[in-house]
Amino acid sequence: MTFRYKDVLDRGKPTHEKDDTFSIKHPPMELSKRAKIFSPFDALKGFGDELSKSQTEVTDHFLKDRDSIEDTP
């Protein structure tokens, strides 16, 4: 089976000169601004809340075990 767009994939990422028409029209975006584009996107709704919950449970368990170890003579 052949991959339909293999030639496009093999070409790789296009490169442009600093002062060609494409680069003038479409200057590269700063990384700080680029990150803002994706920040409101939450692909896994509730995942952050579950991570926080798990972290709290693990921390509480660890602290409970540590306290019981400190209490033993």
Secondary structure, DSSP 8 states (H G I E B T S, - for coil): ---TTHHHHHH-S----TTSHHHHHS----HHHHHHHHTT--SSTTHHHHHHHHHHHHHHHHHHHHHHHHH--
